Structure formats: structure tokens, C-alpha cells
Amino acid sequence: MKQENRPTMDQTVQQYIEWFRYSSAYINAHRNKVFVILITGEALADENFPNIVYDISLLNSLGVKLVLVHGARPQISDALRKAGIESRYHRNLRISDPQSLAAIKETVGRLTIDIEAQFSLGLINSPMHGSDIRLSRGNFITARPFGVHDGVDFFNTGLVRKVQRDAIERQLSQGNIVLLSNLGYSCTGEVFNLSAEQVAMETATALRADKLILFIPGRGVLDTEGNLINSLSPEGARNYLRDHEDSGDQEQKVTNDALAAAIKASEGKVNRVHLISHQQNGALLQELFTREGNGTLVSNDSFEELRQAYIGDVGGILELIKPLEQAGTLVQRSRELLETEVTNFKVVAWEGMLIACAALYPLENASGEIACIAIHPDYQKRGLGRRLLSSLEREARSRQLERVFILTTAATHWFLENGFRQSSVDELPESKKQLYNYQRNSKVLVKEL
Ligand SMILES: CC(C)(COP(=O)(O)OP(=O)(O)OC[C@H]1O[C@@H](n2cnc3c(N)ncnc32)[C@H](O)[C@@H]1OP(=O)(O)O)[C@@H](O)C(=O)NCCC(=O)NCCS
């Protein structure tokens, strides 16, 4: 059949098919893997929670072995307030005295039942129709008392003593989702109020989980400019915590608690810890099934830190691009020019050294230009170029740009392989067209976003 006679397909359907094909690699990669997911009390209370339930159910249907850990912090505070019981804290930990414990047990029990109900939803017009999810819960977490500190008795506030790994694994092998809460049980038959972050972290460590996923509020872990931080080494996460000490802001506190758990989990050999916004519809799926992601990965593997550049990076960028300028691969940029344009750059740092950079320049007509992409020769072919490009494309999208151009003399094929198509000087926005250097004769490529 000739091309022009082929039936045309609705563009949305086409995109959907493309996306579905594209995600198959991720589906295969995640099958039979163990993920521990922390759903904080804040996430449970959010209007997006039903969507999180759908997405978790989908993971279960795709063969991911799931352990869910739910928290109850804001709900417990509410319940205590309503019961006229004062919430008492010491060292940032709730004191679970006998009076509070009754309200804590009641609140957590109610939340657990509500979660079970949500996962049982199978109405014909719901995304979970036919999913047949089985949740399993029990005394999988053994606890011990936190004790008396600074003369303060914490009563039934506890710490995780042991995770019943074999029992959890038996449930997972049967395809059940294991549901844990922030309550643990002691050998003396007592109930202890634990930190849900600690339960999630210890469970992921005990199971040697492939991923620990922690839901956090807001847009995610952001740098000082408000940009999402895509990845952090445990060392980078420690630095972040040092720079973002608790300021009394509740969202920041939840994020910091999650980061502290992520650091501990990385020390416990959980290699991939994802911090994902609980407020964004589909953030979990985007993080797990797209290259761009939608959260912050804390990993020992990704020791490189991708971040927004700031003025202190100018020296490092100059050093990185000098050999490429000398070879004629990149156009020359003076220190002064870089100082004014540095906020357009993203960089990848490793142990304080810049090993990669790239810039995004917004142009007219919802267009942008990606420029000055450079990976240090020792760090090429490790996916850094691709990660930088994805990060700039995501930023371009968030700035409502519809396409990005690239002018290149040396890496045409690399850009073609990364979704760009051949374009021409004529297609460039006017301001860029006028500056086009015919002597340099760069190839013009474009990518629709
Ligand atoms: C082009 C560049 C950005 C790619 O970065 P990277 O981190 O090495 O790329 P990735 O790891 O994401 O991709 C690696 C793949 O791209 C290929 N590749 C690298 N440079 C390429 C080029 N110039 N042309 C075609 N393919 C290239 C590699 O061979 C590798 O493919 P393989 O896995 O099949 O072997 C990097 O090589 C670089 O900085 N080059 C010098 C500067 C430059 O040319 N910049 C572009 C000017 S606008």
C-alpha cells in the first residue's frame, strides 16, 4: 500500500501507542522486583490518594512485589486534639503515653481499614475494575521501646527491632501486597507507635528491596531556585539536609524525614530510593516508566548530581568546554558572557567537580535552543548526555516551549538518536536565524516537545 493511502490515526492514539511501546522496557525491568512504598499520613489525606491507589494497583498487575507502609501523623494529631489530649514531643518524637496510645491505635486501625477498602474498589467504571488486589497484613514488625531519654519517658513510642522477612516474602510470593503501618508489636504483647519512615526503611533493608519509594509533599525535592533535583548521592542528600534544616515548615519536615530515611536505606544497601510528590497525579508512573522521571533518585550508583548551575560554576564550565572550543566543536564563550548566562545552564557535578554541562535558551515563538552540551571525556557513554538533555527538555516543557533547536557540527547522529529531526536555517526563529554563522555551517536539528 502506498504511504498516502494508509488510514490516518488520531494523534492522541498514536502518542498513546508510542508511549505504551516505549514503556515495555520498564515493564520488563520492574517485573518480580520488590518495591517498598511509604505512604505518609499526609499522602493518605491528599485528594490525589485515589490516583496513587490506582497506580500502585497497576504496579501489582504488572508483577511488581509490593510492600506498602502507611503513616498516620496528621491524623493522630487530629484525633488527639479532638479527644482533648495534648500532643507531647521530645527530640522531635511523639510521646505515646497510655492515654494517647488508645487514640493512636484507633486512628491507625481506621486508616488501615480505609486503605484496604480503597484497594478493594472494583467498580466497572473505575481504573481498578478486574484488578483483584489482595492485601495482607499482620504482626510483621517487631518493636522495642524507645526508652527514657533526658529523663523523659517515651512510653509506647518505639523502634523497629526486627522485620519478619520470611513471613513478608511468603506473602509477596503469592502475589499479595503486604500492608504495614506505623504500629509494631513487642514480644511482651505491647503495641508501639513507630516512625513510618523507619518501618519503610528497615523493611526495604531487610528485604533487600530493589526500590524504596517515599511519597513527599509539594513538587518534590527542590533546589534553592525551586528546580526539581533529579538525583542525589547519599552525600548530596546529607548536604541538602544541612542546607535545609527544619524551619518549622511542615512540608520541609516531611521531605527531610524522607531524605534521612533515604540516606539510611542507601547505607543499608537499598540502591535506589525515589522521593516522589504525592500531590501530582501520575507522578509514580512517570518516575518508574519514563526516562525523564518525576522525582528525586537517591542512589549510591548515581554519584553524579544533576543540578541547576550557579555563578560559582562558571570556572568549572569554562574548563569543561575549553578543549571543545579549541577543537571547534563548540563556539567560544567568554567568562563575562557565561557569567550573565549561567542560569541557563544545568551541570552534573561529581565530588565537587563539574563533569557535564548543557544550556537551554528560550527564543521567540514557543521555541528554545539547547546549546553547549559537553560531557567530560572520562564520563562519556554513561548516559549523562541523555540525562542532561531530558532534564533540559522537561524544563523547556515547563516553560511552555513547544520545540527545541540544536545547532551542531559534531553530534548530529547523537541528537537524531535522541529524538531530534533534521531541520534548516529557515525553520529557526528569526532572532537565531540572523545570528546563524554560515561559515561554521552547523546542522540545524529540532525536536517537538
Ligand atoms: C555528544 C555527547 C554530548 C554525548 O554524551 P554522552 O554522555 O557520551 O552520551 P550518552 O551516554 O547519553 O550516549 C552515548 C551514545 O552516544 C554515542 N555518541 C556519543 N557521541 C556521539 C556523536 N558525536 N555522534 C554520534 N553518536 C555519539 C555513543 O557512541 C554512545 O552510543 P553507544 O552506547 O551505542 O556506544 C558527548 O559525547 C560530548 O560531550 N561530546 C563532545 C561535545 C559535543 O559534541 N557536543 C555537542 C555539540 S552541540
The ligand as an ORCA input file, in Angstrom:
! r2SCAN-3c Opt
* xyz 0 1
  C      27.708     14.091     22.313
  C      27.798     13.931     23.829
  C      27.071     15.107     24.458
  C      27.124     12.623     24.242
  O      27.173     12.486     25.647
  P      27.285     11.059     26.382
  O      27.017     11.263     27.827
  O      28.547     10.398     25.999
  O      26.059     10.320     25.680
  P      25.187      9.112     26.171
  O      25.936      8.289     27.175
  O      23.843      9.620     26.559
  O      25.069      8.321     24.797
  C      26.178      7.566     24.364
  C      25.935      7.061     22.938
  O      26.008      8.144     22.024
  C      27.032      7.871     21.069
  N      27.698      9.126     20.720
  C      28.486      9.883     21.516
  N      28.926     10.959     20.828
  C      28.364     10.879     19.604
  C      28.452     11.696     18.427
  N      29.179     12.789     18.405
  N      27.754     11.327     17.356
  C      27.015     10.184     17.376
  N      26.908      9.370     18.434
  C      27.593      9.714     19.540
  C      27.983      6.929     21.773
  O      28.746      6.180     20.848
  C      27.037      6.087     22.579
  O      26.428      5.115     21.757
  P      26.602      3.567     22.111
  O      26.054      3.401     23.504
  O      25.769      2.901     21.055
  O      28.047      3.316     22.026
  C      29.262     13.869     24.330
  O      29.910     12.846     23.625
  C      30.050     15.130     24.185
  O      30.119     15.939     25.099
  N      30.704     15.314     23.033
  C      31.540     16.454     22.800
  C      30.759     17.750     22.697
  C      29.714     17.775     21.600
  O      29.909     17.249     20.528
  N      28.621     18.446     21.917
  C      27.526     18.659     21.029
  C      27.707     19.990     20.434
  S      26.180     20.820     20.293
*
